[in-house]
Amino acid sequence: ISGYSLIVQARDSGTPPLSSSVTVNVDISDVNDNSPVFTPANYTAVIQENKPVGTSILQLVVTDKDSFHNGPPFTFTILTGNEEEEFTLDPHGVLRSAVIFKHMVSTEYVLCVQAKDSGKPQQVSHTYVQVRVIEESIHKPTAIPLEIFIVTMEDDFPGGVIGKIHATDQDVYDVLTYMLKSEQKSLFKVNSHDGKIIALGGLDNGKYVLNVSVSDGRFQVPIDVVVHVEQLQQEMLENTVTIRFENVSPEDFVGLHMHGFRRTLRNAVLSQKQDSLHIISIQPVAGSSQLDMLFAVQMHSGGFYKPAYLIQKLTNARRHLENVIRISAILEKNCSGLDCQEQHCEQSLSIDSHSLMTYSTARISFVCPRFYRNVRCMC
């Protein structure tokens, strides 16, 4: 407890007794009676041979229960085990290499490290750090090619995480880093540590091939990453049909079914090969295991097929479509539960282009806007 606030009253012996009160604040001064604490108590780390001088090996973590002026900043010192000065320890507790290690020279070092706090008198504590020198990387990283589909309203893409590169390495202790060539950094970024791909705002319609690579410090491997951007038109939204699937998650649909279902759907609803199928969005149905897929079909001439025509085509081909994935319903008006006839049901569809949903798997990622369907009875 750092302090107390007391109210003290003095009362005299007169008749009637009179009194007054005063507040007494008592501050408790901290005494430096706690030593720094290492977490964990002792450390184990590895470094590959032939890593350059200055390679980070370990970050020491130290806390102190005393107040701030009796705790950090801490002073770190290597007491023993560094007689040949193979290691350095910076003021932030980062242990780095001071030489290029060779596995054949020595395979293990044990360092005794001291942490000293800033109090008076200073308190100290110690930890032991075991550093193993292992052989350098002998396996190249492997990465899965990634294809990303982005659907957005015209000139209204807000940007965000659009996918993640999945890479592995058979060398157990290899640390993988990701890099994007500089000429593409005005449109995209890649997180160097976890491989997440970030698109900046204002992407134009079209196809982008990203020059991405992954490195384990010795080997650098290129990764095929292709981004497709499709911008929606308002007329497209006015001619949409929804297929509702049963018992499927968005990620499973994207990763397992989307390519196959798109191909089967094209065969079912396209009148001419030059017609274009546009998957606008996929979205879970709240409170269920169902999934809605919103799509429209553009004619070669430029217009869009009416929903009633598409629904007729879908109904006739439903058995073939369900060979790919189970369909719960085919929706156009979506007026179930409203006590009105079909011609008196009015539906409006709205797209929230700033609320993007990203469904990502190892090989494919689908980024689409959230949509809302509003229906009302006009009778």
N, C-alpha and C positions, 0 to 999 in steps of 0.2 A: 504494500500500500504506500503510495507516494506522498500522501498527505491526509490531514484530518481538519475538519472545520467544526469547532466547538462553540456553542452558545453558553456563556457563563452569566449567571444572575447573582446580583448582590441584593439582599433584603435587610432592612434595619429592624430594630426592636420596638419602634414606636407604635402608636395607636392612631389611626390604622397603620400597618406596616407599609412602607414605601420601598419600591425596588427599581432597578434598572438593569439592562442586559448589555453585553458586549460580545462581539464575535471574535474568537481567537483562532487564527489559522496556524496550523502546525505543519511545516514541510519537513519531510523525512529526506535527509541527504543520503545519496547512494555511496556506499563504501565498496571499493573494488574487491569483493570477496568471492567472485566467481571466475573460474578459469575459462578460457575459450574451449569450445567443444567441437571436435571434428565429427562430421557425419558423412560416411560411416566411421567407426573408430579406427579402422585400418583400410588400406586401399590396395587393389590389384589392377594393373594396367598392362597393355601390350603396345609395342611399337614394331612395325615392320622394318627389316633392314633396308638400307639404302634410301630411307626417307631423308629429305633435305634438312639441314640445320634449321632449328626454329619450329619444327613440327610440334604441334600441341599434343601432349600425351595424356594429361589429366587436369581436371579442375577441382581443387580442394574446396570443400564447403565447411565454413566455420561459423558458429553462432556464439553469443555471449548473453547470459541472463542479466548482466548489469545494465545500467542506463547507458545511453548512447555515448556519453563522454568517457565511460570506462570500458567501452567495447571496441568497435571498429574505429579507424582502420587498423587491421592487424599487420604485424610484421612477420614475414615468413623467412625461415632459415633452414637450409639443409645441414644437419649436424654431422651425420656420418653417411658413408656409402657413396660419396661424390668426390673422392680424393683425386680422381683423374679429371674432374670437372666435365663429366659427360652430360650434365643436366644443368638447367637454369630454372629459377623459380621467380616469377615476376610479382610485383606488389599485390596483384589481384588473386594470387594463389594458383596461377596456371603453371604447371610443370611442362617444360619444353626440352627438346633435344638440343645439345650444344655440339654434338658431333654426329657423323654419319655412322650409325651402328652396323656391325657385321655379325651375323648369326654365328659364324665360325669362331669369332673372337670371344664372345661371352653371350650366354643365353639368358642371364638373369642378374638383376641388380636389386638390392634392398637398401632403401633410403630411410633415414630417421629425420623427420621434418618437425620443426618447432614453430608454433604460432604464439605470438606475444601480443597482448591487447594494449590499449592506449591509456589504461588507468595508472594511478599512482598509489602505492607501488604496482608495477606491472605484474600481471599473472600470465603464466605460460602453460602450454600443454603440448603433447607430442603425439605423433602418429607414425606408423610405418607404411611405406609405399613399396610394394613389390612390382618391379617392371620386368616383363618378359620380352625378349627380343625374338621375333619370329621371322621366318623366311619371307622374302618379298612375294608380292602377288604373282601367281603363275597362271591364273585363269582370267580370261577376258569377261567383263560383264555381259550379260544377255538381257535384251529388252524386247518387249512385245510391241509391235507396231500399233499405233493408236489412230482411230478415225473419229472425228468429232463433228457432230451435226448441230448447228445453231439456228434456231428459228426466232426471228424478232420482227417487230414492226419497223416500217421504213424509217431509217435514220434515227432510231430510238433505242439502240442497244446500250445498256448502262455499263456493261463490263462485269467481270467477276471470274471466279474459278470455273473453268469449263471442262476439266478433266485431270487425270493423273497418270503419269508414266509409271509403268510397273517394270522394274528391273531387278535382277538378282545377280549374285556372284558366288561361285563355289568356294572362293577363299573366305573363310569364316569371318576374319577380322577386317576385311576390306570395307572402307567407308566410301559409298558412292556419292558423287556430286554430278549435278546436271547443269547443262549450259546451253544457251541459245545464242546463235550468231548475232552480232551487234546490229546488223542492218535490219533485223526484224523486231528490234526492241521498242520501236515506236508503236507497234500494234499489239504485241504479246510479251509476256514475261514468263519465265520458268523459275520456280523456287529451287535454288541450288541444292537444298537438303532433302526434300521429299518428292520432287518431281511434279508438283502441281503446276498446271498450266493456267495462266491468268490472261484473259483477253481484256484489253483496254476498251474504253467506250468508243462508239461511232464506227464500228466495223461496216464496211460496204458489202453488198451482195457479191458472192463469188467463192472461189476456192483458194485456199492458202496452204502452201507446203512449207512446214517449219523445219529449219535446219537445227535440230536438237541433237545433243550427244550426251553420253553418260561416261564418266571416268572413275576408275578405282585408284587413281594416283599414278598408275603405270600405263594402263591401256585405256584408250578412248574409243568408244564405239558409237557410230551414228544410229539414230532412231528415226523411223518413218512416222511422222505425225502430219496428218492431213486434216484441215479444218474446212468444212463446208458451211457457208453462211447463206441463209435464205431469208429474204425480207417479205413479209406478208403484205397483201393488198386488202383494202377494205371490202372490195367485192368478193374476195375469197371468203371472208368471215360470214358474209350473208348467204353463202351456199354450202355450209358445212353439214356434215353428218357425223354422228357419234356412234362408234361401236363400243359396247361395254363388255369387257372380258370378265371371266369368273376365276377367282383364286389365282391371281398372278400379281407379283410386285412389279413396280416400274423397272427396277434394275434387271429382273429376270426377263421381262418383256424386251428390253433394249438389248440385253446380252444374248438371249436365246432365241427369241421369236421374231424380232422386228424385220430382219432381212427376209426371212422366209415368208412372213405374213404379207410384207409389202409386195413381194413377187406374186403371191397368190391373189392378193387384192387387185393388183394391176390387171391380171388376166380376167378377173371377175367384172370389173366396172369400166375398163377403158374400151371405148368403141373403136378407136384407131390407135395405132402404135405411137403416133405423134402426140397423143394426149398426155398430160402430165398429172401425176398423183402427188399431192402435197400433204404430208403429215404435219399438222399445225401444232399439236400439243398432245401430251399424255399426262394424265392426272389421276391419282387415287380418288376413289369415291369415299368421302368421309364416313367413318364408322363401319366400314365393311372391308372385305378383301377384294373388292372389284376395282377395275381400272378402266377409265374412259380414254379412248383415242379419238381425237378430233381430226377430220381430214376433209379435203375438197379435191375436185378433179377439174383441171383446166383443159378446155378444148384447144385443139391445134390452131383454131382461128382466133383464139384469145379470150373468149368468154368462158363461163363456168357452167357445168351441168347443174341442173336444179336438184335439190335434195330428194324430191319425190322420185325422180328418175333413178338416182343412185340407190335409193332404198329398194326399189323394185329389182334392180340388178343384184343387190346384196342378198335379198330374200331368195332369189332363184339360185344363188351360188353359196348359200349358207352352209350346206353340207360339206362342200369342198373347203370352205374357209375353216371349218371346225376340225379338219384334218390336221391343221397347224396348231390351233389353240381354241379352247372352249369359249364360245360367245354367250353372254348372258342376255343381251338385248341390242337392238339396232334402234337408235333414237334420232328423231328429227325434232318434233314438237316438244317431246318430253313433258306432256301435260297430264300424266297419270296422277290421279288423286284430285284433279280439278273437275268440278261438275259442269263441264261445258263441252259442246261439240267441237270437233277438230277445227272447223272453219272459224270458230270464235276463240281460238287459242292463239295468243300472240307471244312469240319468243324473241328475246333479244340476247345477243352474245357479246360480252365485253372481254377485252384482253388487257391484262395488267402487264405491260411490257417491262416494267421496272421490278417485277417480282418474278425472277427467273428461277426455274427448277432445273437442277442438273442431276441427271441419272447417269452414273459412270460405272463402267466395268473395266476390266484390264484391256480389252480390245476396242471398245466402242463407247462413246459418250454422246448423250442427247441432251441438249440445252433448249428449253422451250419456255414460253411465258405462261403464267397462270391464267386460266380463263374462268369466267363466271357466266352461268346460264340463268336468265330470269324469264319466267313465264307468268302470264296472267290471263284470266278468263275475261273476255270482252262482252259476253252476252248479258 
